Amino acid sequence: MKPNKGKTLTRERDYVYKFSAGNEHLVLTVPLKFPVQENISHLHGRLMVLHNLPCFIENDLKQSLSKFVEEETIKDYDREAEVALEAVKSGKVDINQLADTWAKAYKETTLEHAKPEETSWDEDFADVYHDLIHSPASEMLLNLEHNYFVSISELISERDVELKKLRERQGAEMDKVMQELGKSLTDQDVNSLAAQHFESQQDLENKWTNELKQTTAIQKQEYQEWVIKLHQDLKNPNNSSVSDEIKVQPSQLRESVEGNGRIYEEQRLLEESFTIHLGAQLKTMHNLRLLRADMLDFCKHKRNHRSGVKLHRLQTAMSLYSTSLCGLVLLVDNRISSYSGIKRDFATVCQECTDFHFPGIQEQLEIVQKVVLKARAQRSSKTKRHYENKISGSEDKLKNIERNQSNILPGEFYITRHSNLSEIHVAFHLCVDDNVRSVNVTARDPAIMGLRNILKVCCTHDITTISIPLLLVHEMSEEMTIPWCLKRAELVFKCVKGFMMEMASWDGGISRTVQFLVPQVGETKVISSLGDCW
């Protein structure tokens, strides 16, 4: 029997059953513990077998046993109910607390009594922003966002200038010390100066980091409050001044003080576009673009186009809370950070404009890090138990399991959300290793399988435009010859084509746009050669 739950007391009663077999009158007495946790049919079968009872009393015994258990259980419930009522009448139990407990139980277990879900601040703000960006007030929103962007960019420019001056001054000091090394100064003096320089740089960087964080927090709060207030004013039919202000709103876009500041120069774009139909019976049309560009070009704001700033951002802003999201794939190493390579460049672009809808890039990476640690701990504990049961070779494998719990494996990826980038809403950070630079990459490579999983996420989360590095690299190197590029492009094209045909079973056949990006290379004939691989 199962142990009794709660405060219910266990009582033992004798079940008595009388029957006759020929001229003999027999009595069966069985002690039963109440409440009875065992199935009555199982208990009845055990009694028949253990006491070797005749078969002709089987049905009558079952009915009698069921009736006895039911009656005694009801008596116990009635007795407990009387005790509970007496406790309430005597004041031992607070009737208000009891009522609250009952109400809570009904709300948590019964749907018709459940409290309706309340929308969060983020959901309310998302609905308000979606309404405004699809209204004549969109120009005001974009102007304000751009002005905030310019303010942050100027702040970052000031930081870079100050850090540059500090490094130049420290470099001059170090040169003087090195000239006196061995004469009036020793190695200890050089190490002491280097430590002072490092500490000064850290202090200055921390100062600017805190100032940027504070500025973005103020901007985000001001922006959200302004958006909510504007939405409320527009819903008020008596407030016609706001509508008139929107109609005559000039295009007030701040420009940076520095003429040659943090403006990204656009290179001449090389691209080819294709329209394809994929599917066995019901074919779906997809758009493909092959272009030579840097992956971060889709993230950077182009402030040098004075008349096209609003148009450049309008489409991205209007589709932020829609079923037509845009994403890109970044190839990163196995560390979840923003300290090196394209991860650092991407984080720098993200920090140049305040994200008014989602957490900052560092916050999101910290959340991902916690999730990875938790998932890796669960997975490693299972794997560790598996290898502990084996003797040969288990020590080396256990060491590999316990090492680098915070890192991800090739083919795995994490996702960050953004509202402050130029043309994308979602970034897939796909982990790859040095194997992607070799010639022996196959369709079963972790990077290729990672692309498949990314496309599956796109299907299930309304991402209709995805940008993929065609060669699975962000930078070209000497060993990447034209035959190497053609072989790699053919592999990626074939695999992505198969994944796109598989999409029809995932999303029912929705038209999508896939952009294949080739790194900036000197020879334009690579683009034309790759266009024939599809």
Secondary structure by P-SEA (a helix, b strand, c coil): cccccccbbbbbbbbbbbbbcccbbbbbbbbbcccccccaaaaaaaaaaaacccccaaaaaaaaaaaaaaaaaaaaaaaaaaaaaaaaaaccccaaaaaaaaaaaaaaccccccccccccaaaaaaaaaaaaaaccaaaaaaaaaaaaaaaaaaaaaaaaaaaaaaaaaaaaaaaaaaaaccccccaaaaaaaaaaaaaaaaaaaaaaaaaaaaaaaaaaaaaaaaaaaaaaaaaccccaaaaaaaaacccbbbbbccccccbbbbccccbbbbbbbbcccbbbbbbbbbbbccccccccccccccccccccaaaaaaacccccccbbbbbbcccccccccaaaaaaaaaacccccccccaaaaaaaaaaaaaaaaaaaaaaaaaaaaacccaaaaaaaaaaccccccccccbbbbbbccccccccccbbbbcccccccccccccaaaaaaaaaaaaaaaccccbbbccccccccccccccaaaaaaaaaaaaaaaaaaaaaccccccbbbbbbbbbbccccccaaaaaaaacc
